[in-house]
Amino acid sequence: MKRDFIALLCLSCGLLVATSSFAQKNITLREDNIDDVLKDMTVEEKVTLLVGASGDLVPGAAGYTHAIPRLGIPMTVLADGPAGLRIQPKREGSDQTFYCTGFPTSTLLASSWDQELVETVTTAMGNEVLEYGVDVLLAPGMNLHRNPLCGRNFEYYSEDPLLSGKMAAAYIRGVQSNGVGTSAKHYAANNQETNRLENDARVSNRALRELYLKNFEIAVKEGKPWTVMSSYNKLNGDYTQQKHGLLTTVLRDEWGFDGIVMTDWGVKEGTVKAAKAGNDLMESGRQVEIDRLLAAVNSGEITQEELDRNVRRMLQYIVKTPHFKGYKHSNKPDLKAHAQVARKAAEESIILLRNEYNTLPLKGNEKVALYGITSVDFVGIGTGSGEVNTEHIANMQEAMTAAGFTLDENLVEYYRSCYATQTATEKMEGSAIDKRHRPEPTLSAKAIERQAKDNDVAVVVIGRIAGEGADRTVKDDFELTAIERELLQNISMSYHKELKQVVVVLNIVGVIETASWKHMVDAIVLPWAPGQEGAHAVADILKGKVNPSGKLPMTFPINYMDILTSYTFPYNWEMTKGKKGERKNVDYTQYYEGIDVGYRHFQSDPDVEVSYPFGYGLSYTTFAYGKPSVKATADGIKATVTVTNTGKVAGREVVEMYVSAPAGGLVKPVRELKAFGKTKLLAPGASETLTFEVSAYELASFNEKSSAWETASGKYEVLFGASVADIRATATFKMSKEQAWKVHDVLGKK
Ligand code: BGC
């Protein structure tokens, strides 16, 4: 086949139009002729396919790939997640709306500890992706919660890599069961928003392997995402998108990933290096990237083999997409049914942190004083690319009313009018209130005293919002604002004087300080940012229609500085002074803490107490754990434990299985989460036996010296806990022989 023709790139419309001076034999892409198509492609066509396109097939989608009509290659569409599909809800010239369901954010989904639930949620979510004509959902976000102040933590799952990896794998399976793709992001060590495009994360190989890559390893092996998104940041000196060891050696050669890697949405100088490293698609795509790739292919800097390798992967991706298969999307997903899925998911995930004197559940016939500006402006999701354009986000005022509570009408009106005034001012001043949550209006102590007499119970909603592009702060964000503190104090004093109780609802996108004020209130419910229906789930929990069963996917520290990573997190500009390029925690962040992240640190330092430990969450019932059994299998261990509902109402229990491993020449965490499960809804008196299987490889720790995963021989303790600090049953087993799995030492030194 002759290929000396002129290729015209029509970038604005995303089409590559080829005109030939020779009659072309018409070859069009099929699943089984990828190599033939590859042979027929011009170099121009090839490089164009490696760079993102712009388009308008689905308004609001984040990106596209190029179409090459001559070869039957369609344009494909990529749009954001993770709490649902992010597209524009309205289109010019059309009366139709294109709203998507706002599902619970990832942190709340992780709080369910329920992989089946996550898969159900994302099966519904993936249906919206398909029916709105999108090929890949740019999710799950799965960076580890290294520090509570990362502005995008709500898009991520946990401080623990196992929980994070399992949740991401379930997420991927659900979305992809619809025949659309996902993109596990942001690979890797993208743990802060400050200087997110350039920050160099300097991380030891052990911390990378055991923490920051471990969750991706699990997600890739168990979820098989179509795509992975390389992050903006650098890792040990190189941009992740240009790091061959990360994108090829580890991701593909070691873990068996066979999809495409795309860059996060910004171009770096090193397009050529990125392509060689195994970054197949440059998003969002610019002409300069096509030019660079073309020049490098012509000069031989990119070999034909490298070029074909990346293009082949793109073609393998394209043949899987709905656009290639000619799927006729309806633009009419069943939003009503999906709203129910979103609500159920929130119900199964919300955490009860405190419940003194069985304050909750309420009886349902109380007159409720509902406080807080967040009661009217509920935080369903978060800001930035993770935000979803939903038709409506239920707030606590409407949810409590719908659940049958009688609300103090004066307070309802007060907060509505404050909200209206703030919104008007916001419009006038053009201020971005959404960067931080809207200010809490003041209420006089006198007014609160009166309300305490008029009402039966106080429910105070405290809100926080955050998102892409900025990290949170300690003052007025991690910590309560002065107004919030005063409000809680006055409410606590007045209601307790009347022998009435105070419930707090934490509608927050990340961990906040709770130790200094939790004793002032009787109950605390933590729904995080629970999506469009989450307020209804909170109301059902307050009423006892739903028994809470979520548990914390991270630790709540007493003080911010109790967390080791706080010493290297840019929460305070003073810490970050210096010359550009050398600013500590801005230009580079040294992960001094190694693997001492989250509960791994708190468990190993018993002097530092926490406000709520990892894995913690209460129920309206109680559970007893039976005597566990742990047996060796051909490849690891199999453990079982029976859980019985010993209380008076039906409930579900999350069981966390930690392992304490013999040192084997390494300093190891006191215990590490190695498996978890959740019972079905157990009636009072009912039991369920949960089974956990863990392989020897999964029990291994990473030895930097030998660049190997090593499972030490000796006695292992297996601990079954209701949280990391509440171990209910233990067993031991003996590993007779050591095992090691050597891996490549390619990630750079810290
Ligand atoms: C974000 C990604 C997102 C992409 C496309 C980037 O700025 O970091 O998470 O998928 O934009 O919107």
Residues whose N, C-alpha, C, O or C-beta is under 5 A from the ligand:
A	BS01	BGC	A62 D80 L138 D264 W265 S385
